[in-house]
Amino acid sequence: MNINFKIAGIAFFCILAAPAFTETLPVLPKPDKPLEEMTQAERKDFLERRKAAFDALSPEQQEQVRKQRKERNAERHGGYIRNTRNQTGRIVFADCQDAIPLATSESTAEKLADLFRIEVTARKASANEIADPAAYLKANSANAVIFIVVNDTDPSLLIAPEDRWAKINVGKLGDADARSRTQKEILRAFIYLCGGITSQYQDQLCNYIGNPRQLDGITNPALSLDLMMRINGYLPSIGVNPYVKATYLNACKEGWAPAPTNDAQKAIWEKIKAEKSVKPSNPIKVNFDPKTAPKVGE
């Protein structure tokens, strides 16, 4: 009896807890009609309401929403895949110092690689390796390199775009929040080295920075749209071309998708394969009589 009472108590507790669990599966506002059918004002209003609802969720709920969104998208279009057939080039961050952890340049390289869909890698290097930038570029099959050093002679940032290298001197960035300043200075070097030059928007790292303290004032060092367009246009000129990222559905339609790896992709594969194998049921018919057809030039 005592054991049964405990089991019953546990079951009753689970029943009470169930509604609380389902409440952690939030539902964000849904559009009354497709976004492409909305006016600009309607779309702006809906997106603002959805963002406000998302921001009001707890971090755990936000993560759950992201997971659900990713799962739904995977079911609809099979997730995203890459086509690296035409991808070329590499940009390297050569880290030659120990004052700032290598993870700082690695995380920056990873973000830029995802943003521009190119290969950007960070690796340790010695002072002897970087003594000859041209030799380093060749030895590492790099199209451009950013050296990260510590010394008493170089300024905080040097740019040599014609020679495809830049140098950051962490020793001249100061001690206050040195890691954040280093990340921003790496971004500055990348922007200048890869054709970013300037932006029409304020609070961009390519705009005037007179001293390291001014780096601290840029709290969101995201690249603006005009900078990204300039960099995307410049990269191919130094041999750096991006990979293609597309949904599995679009890759199937375009004919370059690999074999499916899960049930959602398999369903898409079979559907597109079937559609391509069936001839149009109502083909366009053109009545053509060569006797009455006009001659070329008439």
Beta strands, then each sheet from edge to edge (+ up, - down):
strand 1: 80-83
strand 2: 91-95
strand 3: 120-124
strand 4: 144-149
strand 5: 157-160
strand 6: 165-169
strand 7: 244-247
sheet 1: 1+ 7-
sheet 2: 3+ 2+ 4+ 6+ 5-
end
